[in-house]
Amino acid sequence: MAVLTENDLQQKAIRYLKTHYGEDTVSMTIQENGVKDGNGVLHVDCTVSIGGSQSDWTKWFTFRDSEVVNMRWKVR
């Protein structure tokens, strides 16, 4: 299995937000990368847009086998 860079993880998180929630990512900053060998949690602060309305969030993406399988969030 190829090693995922932080950019790879971030791009997968951005795609997850778009496909599962219809959110366009305006900005995303990695706060903590706990993903090792494709498994773990990526903690980010991000700004997303839906229909032109923007909001700020802290999100935790759970990765399993190099894919996002779950996400927790809170408004910031």
Residue pairs with C-beta under 8 A, 6 or more apart in sequence:
1 37
1 38
1 66
4 12
4 35
4 38
4 66
6 30
6 33
9 30
9 33
9 35
9 42
9 61
9 63
10 28
10 30
10 42
10 44
12 61
12 63
12 66
12 67
12 68
13 28
13 42
13 44
13 59
13 61
13 68
14 25
14 28
16 61
16 68
16 71
17 23
17 25
17 46
17 48
18 24
18 25
20 71
21 50
22 50
23 48
23 49
23 50
24 48
24 49
24 50
25 46
25 47
25 48
25 49
26 46
26 47
26 48
26 49
26 54
27 46
27 47
28 44
28 45
28 46
28 47
29 44
29 45
29 46
30 42
30 43
30 44
31 43
31 44
31 45
31 58
32 41
32 42
32 43
33 40
33 42
33 43
34 40
34 41
34 42
34 43
35 41
35 42
35 63
38 63
38 64
38 65
38 66
38 67
39 63
39 64
39 65
40 62
40 63
41 60
41 61
41 62
41 63
42 60
42 61
42 63
43 58
43 59
43 60
44 58
44 59
44 60
44 61
45 56
45 57
45 58
45 59
45 76
46 56
46 57
46 58
46 59
47 54
47 55
47 56
47 57
48 54
48 55
48 57
49 55
55 75
56 75
56 76
57 73
57 74
57 75
57 76
58 73
58 74
58 75
58 76
59 71
59 72
59 73
60 71
60 72
60 73
61 68
61 70
61 71
62 68
62 69
62 70
62 71
62 72
63 69
